[in-house]
Amino acid sequence: RVDYIDLDPFGSPAPYIDSFLRAVRGGGVIGVTATDTPPLFGIYPDKLHRFYGIWGKKTPFHKEFGIRSLISFITRVAARLDLLATPILSYGREHYIRVFFRIRKSPSLSSHAIKTSLGWVECCNDSWITHKGLEIPERECNGMLMGPIWLEKISDPELIGKMDRSLSDELKVLLDQLSLESNGPPFYYVLDRICSRLKVRTPKINEVIIKLRERGFFSSRTHLEPLGVKTNASIKEVEEIIEELS
């Protein structure tokens, strides 16, 4: 067994995950790349369900949904092997998703993670409602229930803080952004989409972030979307700020 193993297939990593998890020793790390982003992003719902066991569709926050779907799949495969797979670094680029996991042997912890870290997301136009737990919940906004997906942190901010920032300016910017957004809630609002619906001009994203923080909310950019804002504010509160700034 090895301490680190990297999986970068052409297309879906799903067929190889079981073997890769068996190849790493306890405390080791696996890195997984997925280039089949259309299914993971919900563009091809049938393939998303066939390959990853997840119900979903394309949403405004589809890139993060794809990352959380991949994490959900790998943690569920790991649990069948009595392994705990904890995501420690996750990010997405134009044509791929990449996630790193710490692997530990623990039937009890893997079972606990499945019960407490997975859940459902209900898509409500530009917003969403999350439901923790594997039991299918009652819908609150008549949106489609999607899942089961990972609803906990997708990156470890403490680990990111220890990583070398001297490699390149591009990497430093990415790591700094990942560190900031890793403390936020799941998913993000897309400003230009909301503004199009409200029929107002799109304000500067930094102005929206500042206003949200002034009101006591968590708020940050996301590396996944140029005009995406991660915040624990409701869609109504985000709309109020947009209209105030427009």
Backbone as CSV, one residue per row, in Angstrom:
resi,resn,N_x,N_y,N_z,CA_x,CA_y,CA_z,C_x,C_y,C_z
1,ARG,0.842,-1.201,0.000,0.000,0.000,0.000,0.874,1.248,0.000
2,VAL,0.289,2.349,-0.473,1.074,3.570,-0.646,0.494,4.697,0.205
3,ASP,1.305,5.755,0.372,0.864,6.918,1.145,0.050,7.891,0.300
4,TYR,0.349,7.942,-1.002,-0.385,8.851,-1.880,-0.567,8.198,-3.240
5,ILE,-1.743,8.360,-3.789,-2.029,7.838,-5.123,-2.926,8.836,-5.842
6,ASP,-2.662,9.036,-7.137,-3.372,10.051,-7.908,-4.135,9.392,-9.056
7,LEU,-5.393,9.779,-9.193,-6.248,9.231,-10.240,-6.660,10.352,-11.185
8,ASP,-6.225,10.268,-12.435,-6.541,11.292,-13.431,-6.923,10.606,-14.741
9,PRO,-8.116,10.007,-14.791,-8.525,9.271,-15.985,-9.086,10.208,-17.049
10,PHE,-9.280,9.675,-18.218,-9.989,10.416,-19.256,-11.472,10.147,-19.052
11,GLY,-12.192,11.134,-18.530,-13.612,10.940,-18.248,-13.872,10.727,-16.771
12,SER,-14.764,9.797,-16.468,-15.208,9.582,-15.090,-14.223,8.735,-14.292
13,PRO,-13.953,9.122,-13.043,-13.119,8.286,-12.169,-13.910,7.177,-11.485
14,ALA,-15.234,7.175,-11.654,-16.100,6.269,-10.892,-15.687,4.798,-10.959
15,PRO,-15.325,4.252,-12.137,-15.010,2.814,-12.182,-13.755,2.418,-11.409
16,TYR,-12.913,3.385,-11.051,-11.605,3.064,-10.470,-11.513,3.328,-8.964
17,ILE,-12.533,3.978,-8.397,-12.424,4.452,-7.015,-12.237,3.307,-6.028
18,ASP,-12.984,2.242,-6.171,-12.877,1.104,-5.253,-11.442,0.594,-5.188
19,SER,-10.817,0.356,-6.332,-9.443,-0.164,-6.372,-8.453,0.827,-5.779
20,PHE,-8.652,2.110,-6.062,-7.718,3.118,-5.557,-7.802,3.245,-4.043
21,LEU,-9.003,3.154,-3.497,-9.149,3.227,-2.045,-8.468,2.046,-1.363
22,ARG,-8.496,0.892,-1.980,-7.851,-0.294,-1.413,-6.327,-0.200,-1.481
23,ALA,-5.810,0.669,-2.360,-4.362,0.730,-2.587,-3.635,1.679,-1.643
24,VAL,-4.377,2.535,-0.912,-3.730,3.521,-0.048,-3.797,3.051,1.405
25,ARG,-2.734,3.280,2.156,-2.717,2.859,3.560,-3.439,3.881,4.431
26,GLY,-3.756,3.489,5.659,-4.434,4.364,6.595,-3.642,5.633,6.850
27,GLY,-4.315,6.775,6.789,-3.645,8.065,6.942,-3.122,8.617,5.638
28,GLY,-3.220,7.823,4.565,-2.749,8.261,3.258,-3.730,9.203,2.579
29,VAL,-3.338,9.652,1.396,-4.125,10.634,0.647,-4.340,10.127,-0.776
30,ILE,-5.541,10.352,-1.301,-5.783,10.120,-2.724,-6.193,11.439,-3.375
31,GLY,-5.721,11.661,-4.583,-6.143,12.803,-5.383,-6.953,12.294,-6.558
32,VAL,-8.140,12.869,-6.767,-9.047,12.381,-7.808,-9.435,13.526,-8.737
33,THR,-9.249,13.312,-10.029,-9.664,14.275,-11.045,-10.831,13.699,-11.834
34,ALA,-11.833,14.531,-12.094,-12.964,14.137,-12.941,-13.071,15.123,-14.096
35,THR,-13.009,14.610,-15.309,-13.171,15.471,-16.484,-14.555,15.324,-17.113
36,ASP,-15.371,14.444,-16.567,-16.744,14.288,-17.077,-17.662,15.289,-16.376
37,THR,-17.347,16.565,-16.541,-18.094,17.604,-15.830,-19.559,17.725,-16.257
38,PRO,-19.941,17.503,-17.520,-21.370,17.644,-17.852,-22.300,16.790,-16.987
39,PRO,-22.017,15.486,-16.765,-22.883,14.736,-15.848,-22.828,15.274,-14.418
40,LEU,-21.623,15.549,-13.917,-21.495,16.025,-12.537,-22.164,17.379,-12.341
41,PHE,-22.182,18.205,-13.374,-22.820,19.521,-13.292,-24.331,19.442,-13.482
42,GLY,-24.855,18.231,-13.685,-26.298,18.065,-13.835,-26.821,18.301,-15.233
43,ILE,-25.918,18.460,-16.209,-26.351,18.675,-17.589,-26.933,17.389,-18.173
44,TYR,-26.374,16.243,-17.745,-26.890,14.930,-18.144,-27.332,14.183,-16.885
45,PRO,-28.555,14.452,-16.402,-29.011,13.877,-15.128,-28.995,12.350,-15.091
46,ASP,-29.352,11.708,-16.201,-29.390,10.238,-16.207,-28.000,9.649,-15.973
47,LYS,-27.001,10.233,-16.621,-25.632,9.739,-16.451,-25.123,10.041,-15.048
48,LEU,-25.508,11.180,-14.484,-25.140,11.508,-13.104,-25.651,10.426,-12.162
49,HIS,-26.865,9.979,-12.383,-27.432,8.951,-11.512,-26.807,7.586,-11.773
50,ARG,-26.579,7.237,-13.040,-26.005,5.929,-13.358,-24.581,5.782,-12.837
51,PHE,-23.771,6.818,-13.010,-22.358,6.733,-12.640,-22.125,7.014,-11.157
52,TYR,-22.887,7.948,-10.578,-22.574,8.425,-9.228,-23.685,8.197,-8.204
53,GLY,-24.830,7.664,-8.646,-25.913,7.395,-7.708,-26.530,8.645,-7.125
54,ILE,-26.575,9.725,-7.916,-27.072,11.015,-7.435,-28.134,11.537,-8.396
55,TRP,-29.232,12.031,-7.802,-30.264,12.693,-8.596,-29.941,14.180,-8.655
56,GLY,-30.014,14.773,-9.840,-29.722,16.196,-9.937,-30.073,16.763,-11.296
57,LYS,-29.884,18.061,-11.418,-30.080,18.769,-12.680,-29.150,19.977,-12.666
58,LYS,-29.051,20.678,-13.796,-28.203,21.858,-13.837,-28.844,22.983,-13.036
59,THR,-28.035,23.655,-12.232,-28.488,24.750,-11.382,-27.552,25.947,-11.560
60,PRO,-27.897,27.122,-10.998,-26.968,28.257,-11.057,-25.641,27.965,-10.360
61,PHE,-25.655,27.064,-9.393,-24.445,26.728,-8.629,-23.921,25.349,-9.024
62,HIS,-24.049,25.011,-10.320,-23.777,23.648,-10.788,-22.333,23.207,-10.588
63,LYS,-21.381,24.147,-10.602,-19.979,23.741,-10.467,-19.690,23.214,-9.057
64,GLU,-20.231,23.889,-8.054,-20.035,23.388,-6.691,-20.872,22.136,-6.454
65,PHE,-22.033,22.076,-7.070,-22.839,20.854,-6.976,-22.046,19.667,-7.510
66,GLY,-21.301,19.874,-8.597,-20.486,18.806,-9.165,-19.402,18.333,-8.221
67,ILE,-18.730,19.276,-7.562,-17.693,18.913,-6.594,-18.299,18.120,-5.440
68,ARG,-19.403,18.602,-4.912,-20.038,17.936,-3.772,-20.615,16.571,-4.172
69,SER,-21.028,16.430,-5.408,-21.507,15.130,-5.893,-20.369,14.123,-5.960
70,LEU,-19.217,14.561,-6.471,-18.054,13.670,-6.543,-17.613,13.242,-5.147
71,ILE,-17.590,14.184,-4.211,-17.220,13.861,-2.830,-18.210,12.856,-2.239
72,SER,-19.496,13.079,-2.466,-20.519,12.165,-1.963,-20.287,10.747,-2.476
73,PHE,-20.023,10.626,-3.759,-19.813,9.304,-4.349,-18.620,8.603,-3.712
74,ILE,-17.508,9.314,-3.584,-16.287,8.688,-3.063,-16.436,8.333,-1.586
75,THR,-17.087,9.182,-0.797,-17.286,8.851,0.620,-18.192,7.635,0.778
76,ARG,-19.159,7.474,-0.113,-20.049,6.309,-0.036,-19.335,5.022,-0.442
77,VAL,-18.496,5.103,-1.474,-17.701,3.927,-1.855,-16.750,3.558,-0.719
78,ALA,-16.111,4.571,-0.119,-15.185,4.327,0.989,-15.898,3.668,2.167
79,ALA,-17.109,4.116,2.464,-17.852,3.559,3.601,-18.127,2.070,3.411
80,ARG,-18.341,1.643,2.175,-18.564,0.210,1.920,-17.320,-0.616,2.243
81,LEU,-16.165,0.051,2.235,-14.900,-0.621,2.555,-14.467,-0.350,3.996
82,ASP,-15.387,0.212,4.808,-15.098,0.591,6.198,-14.015,1.663,6.278
83,LEU,-13.970,2.535,5.277,-12.982,3.613,5.240,-13.671,4.963,5.364
84,LEU,-13.004,5.882,6.058,-13.461,7.264,6.142,-12.653,8.084,5.143
85,ALA,-13.328,8.663,4.157,-12.683,9.530,3.168,-13.090,10.969,3.460
86,THR,-12.135,11.780,3.917,-12.412,13.166,4.291,-11.823,14.110,3.250
87,PRO,-12.642,14.956,2.609,-12.088,15.896,1.633,-11.226,16.949,2.327
88,ILE,-10.012,17.161,1.820,-9.104,18.136,2.435,-8.780,19.292,1.494
89,LEU,-9.017,19.114,0.203,-8.806,20.199,-0.762,-9.632,19.905,-2.008
90,SER,-10.445,20.878,-2.419,-11.303,20.694,-3.591,-11.309,21.966,-4.418
91,TYR,-11.242,21.801,-5.722,-11.363,22.973,-6.595,-11.802,22.534,-7.986
92,GLY,-12.267,23.507,-8.752,-12.708,23.226,-10.107,-12.101,24.206,-11.080
93,ARG,-11.881,23.734,-12.287,-11.401,24.569,-13.373,-12.360,24.410,-14.552
94,GLU,-12.021,24.993,-15.667,-12.921,25.030,-16.819,-13.456,23.652,-17.195
95,HIS,-12.588,22.661,-17.265,-13.004,21.362,-17.797,-12.769,20.201,-16.835
96,TYR,-12.499,20.486,-15.580,-12.281,19.373,-14.655,-12.544,19.789,-13.216
97,ILE,-12.715,18.763,-12.381,-12.855,18.910,-10.931,-11.732,18.112,-10.291
98,ARG,-11.185,18.630,-9.195,-10.111,17.900,-8.511,-10.361,17.935,-7.007
99,VAL,-10.298,16.759,-6.370,-10.530,16.647,-4.931,-9.479,15.722,-4.325
100,PHE,-8.953,16.135,-3.169,-8.009,15.314,-2.408,-8.696,14.845,-1.127
101,PHE,-8.451,13.581,-0.764,-9.071,12.983,0.422,-8.006,12.386,1.337
102,ARG,-8.208,12.556,2.645,-7.444,11.805,3.645,-8.224,10.527,3.934
103,ILE,-7.544,9.380,3.906,-8.205,8.086,4.075,-7.824,7.467,5.419
104,ARG,-8.835,7.037,6.169,-8.589,6.348,7.439,-9.487,5.112,7.541
105,LYS,-8.987,4.089,8.207,-9.775,2.879,8.455,-10.610,3.097,9.706
106,SER,-11.927,3.166,9.555,-12.793,3.366,10.713,-14.249,3.120,10.318
107,PRO,-14.761,1.926,10.581,-16.163,1.645,10.260,-17.127,2.611,10.952
108,SER,-16.862,2.924,12.229,-17.788,3.783,12.975,-17.776,5.212,12.447
109,LEU,-16.579,5.761,12.171,-16.494,7.136,11.676,-17.047,7.263,10.261
110,SER,-16.816,6.256,9.439,-17.348,6.315,8.075,-18.869,6.265,8.094
111,SER,-19.424,5.438,8.965,-20.875,5.357,9.099,-21.447,6.677,9.606
112,HIS,-20.764,7.276,10.586,-21.216,8.556,11.137,-21.183,9.649,10.072
113,ALA,-20.128,9.666,9.256,-20.001,10.685,8.212,-21.122,10.567,7.186
114,ILE,-21.455,9.338,6.821,-22.537,9.128,5.858,-23.856,9.663,6.409
115,LYS,-24.101,9.435,7.691,-25.368,9.846,8.302,-25.452,11.351,8.532
116,THR,-24.310,12.004,8.807,-24.345,13.407,9.229,-23.834,14.400,8.188
117,SER,-23.077,13.941,7.211,-22.461,14.867,6.256,-23.121,14.863,4.887
118,LEU,-23.921,13.845,4.612,-24.640,13.795,3.340,-26.058,14.311,3.523
119,GLY,-26.656,14.725,2.431,-28.020,15.230,2.504,-28.540,15.605,1.129
120,TRP,-29.545,16.461,1.142,-30.261,16.824,-0.077,-30.272,18.338,-0.239
121,VAL,-30.334,18.776,-1.475,-30.478,20.204,-1.752,-31.703,20.383,-2.639
122,GLU,-32.510,21.356,-2.268,-33.714,21.675,-3.025,-33.463,22.966,-3.789
123,CYS,-33.482,22.893,-5.106,-33.197,24.059,-5.939,-34.454,24.905,-6.082
124,CYS,-34.336,26.183,-5.707,-35.471,27.110,-5.735,-35.101,28.311,-6.612
125,ASN,-35.120,28.140,-7.924,-34.706,29.177,-8.872,-33.253,29.578,-8.621
126,ASP,-33.016,30.803,-8.125,-31.647,31.273,-7.899,-31.133,30.908,-6.516
127,SER,-31.965,30.276,-5.709,-31.600,29.953,-4.331,-31.712,28.447,-4.111
128,TRP,-31.618,28.031,-2.840,-31.621,26.610,-2.506,-31.937,26.437,-1.029
129,ILE,-32.346,25.237,-0.679,-32.549,24.837,0.714,-31.833,23.503,0.888
130,THR,-31.019,23.373,1.934,-30.324,22.112,2.184,-31.024,21.343,3.298
131,HIS,-30.978,20.022,3.189,-31.592,19.125,4.167,-30.562,18.075,4.543
132,LYS,-30.093,18.082,5.784,-29.116,17.095,6.246,-29.787,15.745,6.462
133,GLY,-29.035,14.675,6.204,-29.520,13.323,6.435,-29.952,12.643,5.147
134,LEU,-29.927,11.313,5.147,-30.247,10.547,3.947,-31.745,10.339,3.746
135,GLU,-32.525,10.525,4.799,-33.975,10.388,4.653,-34.497,11.488,3.736
136,ILE,-35.327,11.121,2.783,-35.833,12.108,1.824,-36.788,13.061,2.541
137,PRO,-36.486,14.369,2.522,-37.282,15.338,3.279,-38.497,15.821,2.492
138,GLU,-39.386,16.505,3.192,-40.489,17.177,2.511,-39.950,18.428,1.834
139,ARG,-40.438,18.708,0.651,-39.973,19.883,-0.081,-40.569,21.153,0.516
140,GLU,-39.766,22.227,0.511,-40.196,23.494,1.098,-40.504,24.556,0.054
141,CYS,-39.953,24.418,-1.160,-40.177,25.464,-2.166,-40.648,24.880,-3.491
142,ASN,-41.068,23.612,-3.460,-41.532,22.933,-4.675,-40.435,22.743,-5.708
143,GLY,-39.179,22.866,-5.282,-38.068,22.640,-6.196,-37.696,21.171,-6.249
144,MET,-36.819,20.826,-7.190,-36.370,19.442,-7.318,-35.414,19.096,-6.186
145,LEU,-35.623,17.943,-5.555,-34.694,17.448,-4.539,-33.528,16.762,-5.233
146,MET,-32.307,17.174,-4.907,-31.118,16.629,-5.554,-30.188,16.045,-4.497
147,GLY,-29.615,14.899,-4.803,-28.708,14.284,-3.860,-28.720,12.764,-3.991
148,PRO,-28.143,12.086,-2.983,-27.512,12.672,-1.784,-26.130,13.252,-2.096
149,ILE,-25.882,14.468,-1.593,-24.596,15.106,-1.824,-23.939,15.473,-0.498
150,TRP,-22.656,15.801,-0.582,-21.858,16.186,0.580,-22.205,17.623,0.964
151,LEU,-22.550,17.856,2.254,-22.965,19.183,2.703,-22.009,19.814,3.713
152,GLU,-20.911,19.122,4.034,-19.926,19.701,4.956,-18.824,20.410,4.157
153,LYS,-17.749,20.808,4.848,-16.649,21.512,4.188,-16.052,20.647,3.081
154,ILE,-15.649,21.309,1.990,-15.021,20.582,0.888,-13.508,20.814,0.858
155,SER,-13.016,21.705,1.712,-11.572,21.934,1.862,-11.272,22.219,3.323
156,ASP,-10.052,21.935,3.734,-9.606,22.162,5.110,-8.819,23.467,5.161
157,PRO,-9.397,24.550,5.736,-8.701,25.841,5.746,-7.380,25.808,6.504
158,GLU,-7.291,24.968,7.535,-6.037,24.865,8.293,-4.928,24.282,7.417
159,LEU,-5.260,23.257,6.650,-4.280,22.666,5.740,-3.858,23.668,4.666
160,ILE,-4.831,24.377,4.098,-4.519,25.362,3.062,-3.595,26.442,3.606
161,GLY,-3.804,26.822,4.878,-2.957,27.838,5.494,-1.507,27.421,5.613
162,LYS,-1.264,26.114,5.651,0.107,25.609,5.781,0.792,25.398,4.431
163,MET,0.053,25.536,3.351,0.610,25.221,2.036,1.502,26.344,1.518
164,ASP,2.493,25.957,0.743,3.504,26.879,0.214,2.860,27.855,-0.761
165,ARG,3.079,29.162,-0.534,2.526,30.187,-1.417,3.571,30.731,-2.400
166,SER,4.755,30.142,-2.441,5.847,30.709,-3.236,5.941,30.125,-4.646
167,LEU,5.032,29.227,-5.020,5.167,28.538,-6.301,4.842,29.439,-7.490
168,SER,3.719,30.131,-7.448,3.351,31.042,-8.533,2.269,31.978,-8.037
169,ASP,2.131,33.132,-8.696,1.094,34.087,-8.312,-0.296,33.484,-8.497
170,GLU,-0.484,32.738,-9.569,-1.785,32.133,-9.844,-2.173,31.143,-8.755
171,LEU,-1.214,30.329,-8.313,-1.483,29.359,-7.259,-1.766,30.059,-5.938
172,LYS,-1.032,31.117,-5.635,-1.249,31.859,-4.391,-2.667,32.428,-4.351
173,VAL,-3.098,33.017,-5.460,-4.450,33.577,-5.522,-5.492,32.481,-5.305
174,LEU,-5.294,31.332,-5.947,-6.245,30.230,-5.806,-6.304,29.730,-4.369
175,LEU,-5.151,29.514,-3.743,-5.128,28.999,-2.373,-5.750,29.989,-1.398
176,ASP,-5.459,31.279,-1.581,-6.049,32.297,-0.707,-7.571,32.297,-0.839
177,GLN,-8.058,32.164,-2.063,-9.500,32.148,-2.283,-10.133,30.883,-1.709
178,LEU,-9.484,29.747,-1.899,-10.001,28.490,-1.342,-10.070,28.551,0.176
179,SER,-9.053,29.155,0.790,-9.028,29.281,2.245,-10.205,30.112,2.738
180,LEU,-10.484,31.213,2.045,-11.570,32.103,2.454,-12.931,31.438,2.271
181,GLU,-13.177,30.887,1.107,-14.509,30.358,0.830,-14.785,29.035,1.538
182,SER,-13.728,28.349,2.001,-13.932,27.066,2.685,-14.681,27.230,4.001
183,ASN,-14.712,28.438,4.547,-15.434,28.695,5.794,-16.898,29.056,5.562
184,GLY,-17.289,29.146,4.306,-18.653,29.543,3.991,-19.611,28.373,3.889
185,PRO,-20.891,28.667,3.696,-21.909,27.618,3.555,-21.852,26.993,2.168
186,PRO,-22.571,25.904,1.954,-22.615,25.316,0.611,-23.237,26.267,-0.415
187,PHE,-22.694,26.254,-1.620,-23.256,26.892,-2.802,-23.089,28.418,-2.811
188,TYR,-23.583,29.022,-3.876,-23.349,30.453,-4.086,-24.455,31.038,-4.964
189,TYR,-24.643,32.359,-4.823,-25.561,33.105,-5.678,-24.790,33.651,-6.881
190,VAL,-25.430,33.685,-8.038,-24.818,34.232,-9.249,-25.464,35.587,-9.528
191,LEU,-24.686,36.668,-9.343,-25.242,38.015,-9.353,-25.908,38.387,-10.666
192,ASP,-25.240,38.133,-11.795,-25.829,38.579,-13.062,-27.131,37.839,-13.377
193,ARG,-27.248,36.618,-12.920,-28.493,35.868,-13.117,-29.628,36.499,-12.307
194,ILE,-29.342,36.851,-11.052,-30.353,37.490,-10.202,-30.735,38.850,-10.772
195,CYS,-29.734,39.617,-11.210,-29.994,40.955,-11.753,-30.824,40.887,-13.029
196,SER,-30.591,39.878,-13.837,-31.384,39.705,-15.058,-32.850,39.469,-14.714
197,ARG,-33.083,38.669,-13.686,-34.467,38.409,-13.268,-35.115,39.652,-12.683
198,LEU,-34.335,40.446,-11.927,-34.852,41.669,-11.307,-34.912,42.836,-12.283
199,LYS,-34.269,42.666,-13.458,-34.205,43.718,-14.475,-33.502,44.970,-13.954
200,VAL,-32.353,44.757,-13.310,-31.517,45.865,-12.831,-30.088,45.606,-13.292
201,ARG,-29.262,46.647,-13.253,-27.866,46.476,-13.641,-27.135,45.672,-12.568
202,THR,-26.070,45.002,-12.967,-25.297,44.187,-12.032,-24.300,45.061,-11.282
203,PRO,-24.406,45.169,-9.958,-23.441,45.972,-9.193,-22.088,45.283,-9.122
204,LYS,-21.082,46.011,-8.681,-19.757,45.415,-8.512,-19.822,44.366,-7.403
205,ILE,-19.203,43.236,-7.662,-19.297,42.118,-6.723,-18.702,42.472,-5.361
206,ASN,-17.621,43.246,-5.343,-17.007,43.613,-4.059,-17.930,44.489,-3.225
207,GLU,-18.741,45.328,-3.887,-19.688,46.171,-3.157,-20.769,45.314,-2.501
208,VAL,-21.224,44.296,-3.195,-22.227,43.384,-2.629,-21.646,42.639,-1.430
209,ILE,-20.415,42.164,-1.569,-19.758,41.428,-0.480,-19.601,42.312,0.749
210,ILE,-19.182,43.563,0.551,-19.008,44.494,1.672,-20.340,44.742,2.372
211,LYS,-21.399,44.976,1.599,-22.717,45.230,2.181,-23.208,44.030,2.994
212,LEU,-22.985,42.838,2.486,-23.393,41.635,3.218,-22.637,41.517,4.535
213,ARG,-21.349,41.801,4.508,-20.552,41.739,5.740,-20.991,42.806,6.730
214,GLU,-21.353,43.982,6.234,-21.833,45.053,7.117,-23.112,44.642,7.839
215,ARG,-23.886,43.779,7.217,-25.129,43.301,7.834,-24.906,42.059,8.698
216,GLY,-23.649,41.658,8.841,-23.316,40.559,9.742,-23.285,39.183,9.114
217,PHE,-23.342,39.108,7.798,-23.333,37.811,7.124,-21.922,37.415,6.702
218,PHE,-21.702,36.106,6.602,-20.500,35.639,5.919,-20.665,35.962,4.445
219,SER,-19.575,36.397,3.801,-19.652,36.693,2.377,-18.269,36.628,1.754
220,SER,-18.158,35.961,0.620,-16.890,35.905,-0.106,-17.164,35.581,-1.568
221,ARG,-16.162,35.792,-2.390,-16.213,35.310,-3.759,-16.092,33.788,-3.745
222,THR,-16.299,33.187,-4.902,-15.983,31.781,-5.108,-15.106,31.661,-6.344
223,HIS,-14.132,30.762,-6.293,-13.245,30.581,-7.447,-13.964,29.921,-8.616
224,LEU,-15.172,29.426,-8.369,-15.890,28.664,-9.386,-16.696,29.529,-10.349
225,GLU,-16.981,30.769,-9.973,-17.857,31.615,-10.784,-17.430,33.073,-10.622
226,PRO,-17.132,33.788,-11.727,-16.651,35.175,-11.626,-17.594,36.096,-10.854
227,LEU,-18.904,35.901,-11.008,-19.874,36.736,-10.303,-20.647,35.934,-9.257
228,GLY,-20.004,34.913,-8.710,-20.620,34.106,-7.666,-20.274,34.621,-6.283
229,VAL,-21.271,34.658,-5.394,-21.087,35.119,-4.016,-21.544,34.027,-3.061
230,LYS,-20.643,33.591,-2.189,-20.995,32.640,-1.129,-21.401,33.437,0.106
231,THR,-22.560,33.151,0.641,-23.034,33.867,1.822,-24.131,33.052,2.502
232,ASN,-24.310,33.303,3.800,-25.411,32.679,4.528,-26.647,33.566,4.554
233,ALA,-26.621,34.659,3.799,-27.804,35.512,3.675,-28.839,34.835,2.783
234,SER,-30.096,35.180,2.993,-31.167,34.619,2.170,-31.199,35.314,0.812
235,ILE,-31.902,34.715,-0.126,-32.031,35.317,-1.454,-32.711,36.684,-1.353
236,LYS,-33.664,36.833,-0.446,-34.355,38.114,-0.284,-33.384,39.198,0.162
237,GLU,-32.496,38.855,1.092,-31.524,39.843,1.578,-30.511,40.197,0.493
238,VAL,-30.120,39.226,-0.303,-29.207,39.501,-1.417,-29.887,40.399,-2.444
239,GLU,-31.139,40.131,-2.743,-31.885,40.957,-3.700,-32.021,42.391,-3.206
240,GLU,-32.259,42.578,-1.910,-32.377,43.929,-1.351,-31.089,44.718,-1.548
241,ILE,-29.956,44.072,-1.317,-28.664,44.741,-1.475,-28.405,45.059,-2.948
242,ILE,-28.723,44.136,-3.822,-28.544,44.373,-5.258,-29.360,45.579,-5.710
243,GLU,-30.616,45.646,-5.291,-31.476,46.761,-5.697,-31.004,48.073,-5.087
244,GLU,-30.457,48.004,-3.897,-29.915,49.199,-3.241,-28.701,49.739,-3.995
245,LEU,-27.882,48.847,-4.537,-26.650,49.250,-5.224,-26.855,49.524,-6.712
246,SER,-27.985,49.108,-7.257,-28.201,49.241,-8.709,-28.783,50.609,-9.068
